[in-house]
Amino acid sequence: MEILSIAVKVNGQSHRLQTFPNRRLLDILREDLFLTGTKEGCGIGECGACTVLLDGEAVNACLILAPQADGKEILTIEGLAGEGSLHPLQKAFIDHFAFQCGFCTPGMLMAAKALLDVNPSPSREEIRQGLAGVLCRCTGYTQIFEAVEDAARVLSKIASASSTPRKEESR
């Protein structure tokens, strides 16, 4: 089987990888780049544990062949936090106890980020639909929905604060 060279940008860092055409994005993230936060649950795109952002869109990394990611930007759970601080979604998940075993949490957080990136003020039903592709067998979802609502409020405040013009100080 022919080996292909692909270029990807993962969590802001460029990588050139040699891979077989039948390997999945999930495989290169976990095995080649050692980013093990992205989990493999079902391997057939049903559970969402492997959700990452591919050019800003939530995808199941188990369904994307590595060559399909060539030239694309990928954000994994490892890249979600800022320099030295948690992303508001991560903080809200902690504050609302929106996880138990934690296996679905990386996929849930990435799906929630994709949702809030396109809909910064979603209704409960929109959150439910936005996260529908990620299964959780522990929490019952209520805490997860509350965490996403809370993170949306925090992100809205951050966006408002950064877009508010500051008055020039008089000298």
VENJO-V511818 format. One record per residue. N is the residue number from 1. SS is DSSP state (H for helix, E for strand, - for the rest). Layout:
N:SS  N:SS
This chain:
1:-  2:-  3:E  4:E  5:E  6:E  7:E  8:E  9:E  10:E  11:-  12:-  13:E  14:E  15:E  16:E  17:E  18:E  19:E  20:E  21:-  22:-  23:-  24:E  25:H  26:H  27:H  28:H  29:H  30:H  31:H  32:H  33:-  34:-  35:-  36:-  37:-  38:-  39:-  40:-  41:-  42:-  43:-  44:-  45:-  46:-  47:-  48:-  49:-  50:-  51:E  52:E  53:E  54:E  55:-  56:-  57:E  58:E  59:E  60:E  61:-  62:-  63:-  64:-  65:E  66:H  67:H  68:H  69:H  70:-  71:-  72:-  73:E  74:E  75:E  76:-  77:H  78:H  79:H  80:-  81:-  82:E  83:-  84:-  85:E  86:-  87:-  88:H  89:H  90:H  91:H  92:H  93:H  94:H  95:H  96:-  97:-  98:-  99:-  100:-  101:-  102:-  103:-  104:-  105:H  106:H  107:H  108:H  109:H  110:H  111:H  112:H  113:H  114:H  115:H  116:H  117:H  118:H  119:-  120:-  121:-  122:-  123:-  124:H  125:H  126:H  127:H  128:H  129:H  130:H  131:-  132:-  133:-  134:-  135:-  136:-  137:-  138:-  139:-  140:-  141:-  142:H  143:H  144:H  145:H  146:H  147:H  148:H  149:H  150:H  151:H  152:H  153:H  154:H  155:H  156:H  157:H  158:H  159:H  160:H  161:H  162:H  163:H  164:-  165:-  166:-  167:-  168:-  169:-  170:-  171:-
